[in-house]
Amino acid sequence: MKTYITGTTRGLGEALLERFQREMIFDDVIGLNRSDFDISNESSRQFMASLPFDIFINNAHDGFAQTELLYDLFVKNRNRECTLINIGSVSADGDRKEINRYAIQKKALDAACTQLQLVESKCKIIQVKLGRMETEMVKHISAPKMDVVDVARDIFDVYEMSQ
């Protein structure tokens, strides 16, 4: 099985890469990092959408580019058996009384996943909505956080259950 994962430099992406590489059923697990594949660049997104894959984990976040990548991947792959796993956030849920671009961007991903799950397709859309994890992005927040290795294990389990 050919698997691609965006945003594997650190944090959850790195843990996902390690977890999926450890599983014997995955022949080829490839990390796509910003230095080579910037999801905010349309030509990079188009290239990623044309890669032959069985599983594509849409993990990297860069504004609305994560949602754009989902649409590009879906449009090019909707007529074949494959799985798109999208890393969302519970930040998209609930009301906020302050400006939070990240929450709005993740809400867009949430809406896109819901829409595409309803479209006739051979391509399976999975969304995993996560809370705070032990990453650089939220290290300044004093609140309980999930361990990225545990989350990567759980995402792998979600994938297995979907098959």
Long-range contacts (C-beta under 8 A, 24 or more apart in sequence): 1-25, 1-26, 1-27, 1-28, 1-54, 1-55, 2-27, 2-28, 2-30, 2-51, 2-52, 2-53, 2-54, 2-55, 3-28, 3-29, 3-30, 3-53, 3-54, 3-55, 3-56, 3-57, 4-29, 4-30, 4-31, 4-32, 4-48, 4-51, 4-53, 4-55, 4-56, 4-57, 5-29, 5-30, 5-31, 5-32, 5-56, 5-57, 5-59, 6-32, 6-33, 6-37, 6-39, 6-48, 6-57, 6-58, 6-59, 6-60, 6-69, 7-32, 7-33, 7-34, 7-59, 7-60, 7-61, 8-32, 8-33, 8-59, 9-33, 9-34, 10-135, 10-136, 11-133, 11-135, 11-136, 11-137, 11-148, 12-59, 12-87, 12-130, 12-133, 12-135, 12-148, 12-151, 12-152, 13-59, 13-60, 14-148, 15-148, 15-149, 15-151, 15-152, 16-57, 16-59, 16-152, 16-155, 16-156, 18-149, 18-152, 19-149, 19-152, 19-153, 19-155, 19-156, 20-55, 20-57, 20-156, 23-156, 26-55, 32-60, 34-60, 34-62, 38-62, 39-65, 39-66, 39-68, 39-69, 40-65, 42-68, 45-69, 45-72, 46-72, 48-72, 48-73, 49-73, 49-75, 49-76, 49-77, 50-76, 53-77, 53-82, 54-81, 54-82, 54-83, 55-82, 55-83, 55-85, 55-159, 56-82, 56-83, 56-84, 56-85, 57-85, 57-87, 57-155, 58-84, 58-85, 58-86, 58-87, 59-87, 61-87, 61-102, 61-105, 61-106, 63-101, 63-105, 64-105, 64-108, 66-105, 66-109, 67-105, 67-108, 67-109, 67-112, 70-109, 70-112, 70-113, 70-116, 70-125, 71-112, 71-116, 74-116, 74-119, 74-121, 74-123, 74-125, 77-123, 78-119, 78-121, 78-122, 78-123, 79-121, 79-122, 79-123, 80-122, 80-123, 81-122, 81-123, 82-122, 82-123, 82-124, 83-123, 83-124, 83-126, 83-159, 83-162, 84-123, 84-124, 84-125, 84-126, 85-126, 85-127, 85-128, 85-155, 85-158, 85-159, 86-113, 86-125, 86-126, 86-127, 86-128, 87-128, 87-130, 87-155, 88-113, 88-127, 88-128, 88-129, 88-130, 89-129, 89-130, 89-131, 90-129, 90-130, 90-131, 92-129, 93-129, 124-162, 126-158, 126-159, 126-162, 128-155, 128-158
